[in-house]
Amino acid sequence: MGEYTRANALALRLIKKKGATATLRTHAAGTPATTPWAPGTQSSTDYSCYAVLTKFSEQLVDGDNIRIGDRLALVPTSGLAGVPHPGDILVLGTDSWGIIKSDPVAPDGNPILYELQVRR
């Protein structure tokens, strides 16, 4: 793991303390379409995780890339079996948030947490 093992544990501990349990729902291509009028199927997999949801700074909200109502979700990688990608879903309580952007925080090449731009 390297020198960031303690940082990884700290990220998990703080997000567990200040955040909530969540579900990362990833999507993968399933069966391809056999005809143009019958679309193929898509499969999804749920991964349990923890997340903290915060607002973006007003200076970052430009109405284009980051819109009013978008949130920043911090998700630790420790214990997370899946990798979040744009188009996946983060479920917090009864709210489902679409993942717009996923940036890993990986100072030594191994992600400690993911910064997710999410939108309802």
C-alpha positions as CSV (number, residue, x, y, z in Angstrom):
1,M,0.0,0.0,0.0
2,G,2.8,2.4,0.7
3,E,3.0,5.5,2.8
4,Y,-0.6,6.4,2.4
5,T,-2.1,3.5,4.3
6,R,-2.7,5.7,7.3
7,A,-4.3,8.4,5.1
8,N,-6.6,5.7,3.6
9,A,-7.7,4.6,7.1
10,L,-8.2,8.2,8.2
11,A,-10.4,9.0,5.2
12,L,-12.5,5.9,5.9
13,R,-12.8,6.7,9.6
14,L,-13.8,10.4,9.1
15,I,-16.3,9.7,6.3
16,K,-17.9,6.9,8.4
17,K,-18.1,9.4,11.3
18,K,-19.4,12.4,9.4
19,G,-21.2,10.7,6.5
20,A,-23.6,7.9,5.9
21,T,-23.8,4.5,4.4
22,A,-24.5,4.6,0.7
23,T,-24.7,2.3,-2.3
24,L,-22.7,2.7,-5.4
25,R,-24.7,1.3,-8.4
26,T,-22.4,0.6,-11.3
27,H,-23.7,-0.2,-14.8
28,A,-22.2,-2.5,-17.4
29,A,-23.2,-3.4,-20.9
30,G,-25.2,-6.6,-20.9
31,T,-26.6,-8.4,-23.9
32,P,-26.0,-6.5,-27.2
33,A,-29.0,-5.5,-29.3
34,T,-30.0,-8.1,-31.8
35,T,-32.2,-5.8,-33.8
36,P,-32.5,-2.0,-34.0
37,W,-36.0,-2.0,-32.5
38,A,-35.1,-4.3,-29.6
39,P,-32.4,-2.7,-27.5
40,G,-29.9,-4.8,-25.6
41,T,-29.9,-5.2,-21.8
42,Q,-27.8,-3.5,-19.2
43,S,-26.7,-5.0,-15.9
44,S,-26.0,-3.2,-12.7
45,T,-24.1,-4.2,-9.6
46,D,-24.5,-2.6,-6.1
47,Y,-21.6,-2.0,-3.8
48,S,-21.9,-0.8,-0.2
49,C,-19.9,2.2,0.8
50,Y,-19.8,5.3,2.9
51,A,-20.1,8.8,1.6
52,V,-20.1,12.5,2.7
53,L,-22.2,14.9,0.6
54,T,-21.2,18.5,0.5
55,K,-22.0,21.6,-1.6
56,F,-19.6,23.0,-4.2
57,S,-18.1,26.4,-3.5
58,E,-20.2,29.1,-5.2
59,Q,-17.2,30.2,-7.2
60,L,-17.1,26.7,-8.9
61,V,-20.7,26.7,-9.9
62,D,-20.7,28.0,-13.5
63,G,-24.1,26.7,-14.7
64,D,-22.4,24.5,-17.3
65,N,-19.9,22.1,-15.8
66,I,-21.1,22.4,-12.3
67,R,-24.8,23.4,-11.9
68,I,-26.8,24.8,-9.0
69,G,-27.8,21.7,-7.0
70,D,-24.8,19.6,-7.9
71,R,-23.0,18.1,-4.9
72,L,-19.6,16.8,-4.1
73,A,-19.6,13.3,-2.7
74,L,-16.5,11.9,-1.0
75,V,-16.3,8.1,-1.1
76,P,-13.3,6.3,0.5
77,T,-11.8,3.4,-1.5
78,S,-11.2,1.3,1.6
79,G,-13.7,-1.6,1.5
80,L,-15.1,-0.5,-1.8
81,A,-15.1,-3.3,-4.4
82,G,-16.3,-1.2,-7.3
83,V,-15.0,1.9,-9.1
84,P,-17.4,4.8,-9.7
85,H,-17.7,6.1,-13.3
86,P,-19.9,8.8,-14.9
87,G,-23.3,7.4,-15.5
88,D,-23.3,5.3,-12.4
89,I,-25.6,6.1,-9.4
90,L,-24.8,6.9,-5.8
91,V,-27.8,6.1,-3.5
92,L,-27.8,7.9,-0.2
93,G,-30.9,7.1,1.9
94,T,-33.8,7.5,-0.4
95,D,-32.0,9.9,-2.8
96,S,-30.4,8.7,-6.0
97,W,-27.6,10.9,-7.4
98,G,-26.2,10.4,-10.9
99,I,-22.5,10.5,-11.1
100,I,-21.4,13.2,-13.5
101,K,-17.6,13.1,-12.8
102,S,-15.4,10.8,-10.8
103,D,-11.9,11.9,-9.7
104,P,-9.7,9.6,-7.7
105,V,-7.5,11.1,-5.1
106,A,-4.3,9.0,-5.5
107,P,-1.1,10.7,-4.3
108,D,1.0,7.6,-4.8
109,G,-1.0,6.1,-7.6
110,N,-3.3,4.1,-5.3
111,P,-6.7,5.9,-4.7
112,I,-7.5,6.9,-1.2
113,L,-11.0,8.3,-2.0
114,Y,-13.1,9.4,-4.9
115,E,-14.4,12.9,-5.4
116,L,-17.7,12.5,-7.2
117,Q,-19.7,15.3,-8.8
118,V,-23.3,14.1,-8.4
119,R,-26.6,15.4,-9.6
120,R,-30.3,14.5,-9.1
